[in-house]
Amino acid sequence: MLGCEVVREAISRGWEHWAPSRGEFDLTDPVSVAQIAVAESKFDACINCAAYTAVDRAETERDEALALNALGPAYLAAACLQAGTRLVHVSTDFVFDGTASVPYRPGDPTHPLSVYGESKLEGEGPVLGSGGNVVRTSWLFGPERGGGFPGAIVRAARAGRPLRVVADQVGTPTYAPDLARLLIEMAAQNAAPGLYHAAGPEALTWHAFAERAVRACGLDIEVQPIATSDWPTAAHRPAYSALDSSSVSPFGWPYRCLDGRRKTKGQRLCLGA
Ligand SMILES: NC(=O)c1ccc[n+]([C@@H]2O[C@H](COP(=O)([O-])OP(=O)(O)OC[C@H]3O[C@@H](n4cnc5c(N)ncnc54)[C@H](OP(=O)(O)O)[C@@H]3O)[C@@H](O)[C@H]2O)c1
């Protein structure tokens, strides 16, 4: 989802770029990742959007999640350091346990509840240690991959399926094209090394997010609020994982965020009020 948007943003700026498929560049293979260090013409920046993102499956595929989310960024950090290439790596709000009541700041203590969160946290260390940037984000949505969560909700609503959505988990939905623009901006402006939080400006429950999506599409359909306990999943998720994005305000954040509108495949993804 995010990688496509980064490519789009790079193209719109006329940046030369290489967006390899998994076959050309396997993040779990140090030899493959070393292509960055031995490339004939040096890359100015590397923006890593690749990850193991199947949060529930990670509970039973721990090794795969760690290989991609923990070891992969370590290989990348070493290759970028050797090449003198700036590394901008993406991480997650799921590094937190959700016991906070105000948006998390980058320095707040971490305590992941899931294998996915743990693996992503482990990947942050080598990137930070190499002088790169780690940008944690939350609840991505956008035109790609069927529109993410709001896209799935709207399809279900249009198909007449009853909508039951968790109302006791709060996060900060983030429009993927906006995050892509930020990542490129950080690379362009040589952001100071370190950890940043970048998420949408509004903290919402999944239920409120779903209602927003349904109403924005002009559908008058009830979204039934349910508790996390009514929707059991393999991985535990933080009850509250809103992120405080003030660390990226020097880059002009927030951009369009929840007001983001783009026509894709005849469908307008619109989550403005
Ligand atoms: N989605 C969210 O709500 C969310 C929230 C917070 C943080 N994040 C973070 O944001 C970043 C982007 O997430 P996303 O939702 O855009 O992810 P995504 O849509 O699941 O994309 C992950 C990408 O990683 C690629 N990949 C998988 N294994 C690989 C390997 N061994 N080598 C190279 N590439 C590989 C996948 O390739 P294929 O296309 O071949 O499968 C896919 O293109 C991730 O770091 C994620 O942890 C996401």
The ligand as a Gaussian input file, in Angstrom:
#p B3LYP/6-31G(d) Opt

LIG

0 1
 N       -0.921000      -0.978000       6.972000
 C       -0.976000      -0.392000       8.166000
 O       -2.058000      -0.127000       8.720000
 C        0.307000      -0.010000       8.877000
 C        0.223000       0.622000      10.124000
 C        1.406000       0.991000      10.768000
 C        2.627000       0.750000      10.170000
 N        2.701000       0.122000       8.983000
 C        4.015000      -0.108000       8.368000
 O        4.043000       0.619000       7.144000
 C        4.859000      -0.066000       6.198000
 C        4.099000      -0.285000       4.911000
 O        2.947000      -1.064000       5.195000
 P        1.922000      -1.483000       4.038000
 O        0.585000      -1.617000       4.670000
 O        2.119000      -0.600000       2.865000
 O        2.467000      -2.944000       3.719000
 P        1.998000      -3.970000       2.580000
 O        0.953000      -3.371000       1.726000
 O        1.698000      -5.258000       3.275000
 O        3.314000      -4.130000       1.720000
 C        4.439000      -4.813000       2.199000
 C        5.359000      -5.018000       1.030000
 O        6.514000      -5.757000       1.466000
 C        6.877000      -6.603000       0.393000
 N        7.661000      -7.723000       0.841000
 C        7.263000      -8.801000       1.554000
 N        8.281000      -9.642000       1.751000
 C        9.371000      -9.109000       1.139000
 C       10.711000      -9.506000       0.999000
 N       11.169000     -10.646000       1.538000
 N       11.556000      -8.709000       0.315000
 C       11.106000      -7.548000      -0.224000
 N        9.838000      -7.109000      -0.120000
 C        8.985000      -7.889000       0.560000
 C        5.546000      -7.076000      -0.166000
 O        5.744000      -7.578000      -1.447000
 P        4.603000      -8.415000      -2.207000
 O        3.771000      -7.372000      -2.853000
 O        5.393000      -9.249000      -3.154000
 O        3.872000      -9.195000      -1.167000
 C        4.732000      -5.797000      -0.121000
 O        4.883000      -5.076000      -1.324000
 C        5.327000      -1.353000       6.904000
 O        6.572000      -1.117000       7.479000
 C        4.285000      -1.544000       7.998000
 O        4.818000      -2.284000       9.081000
 C        1.564000      -0.272000       8.290000

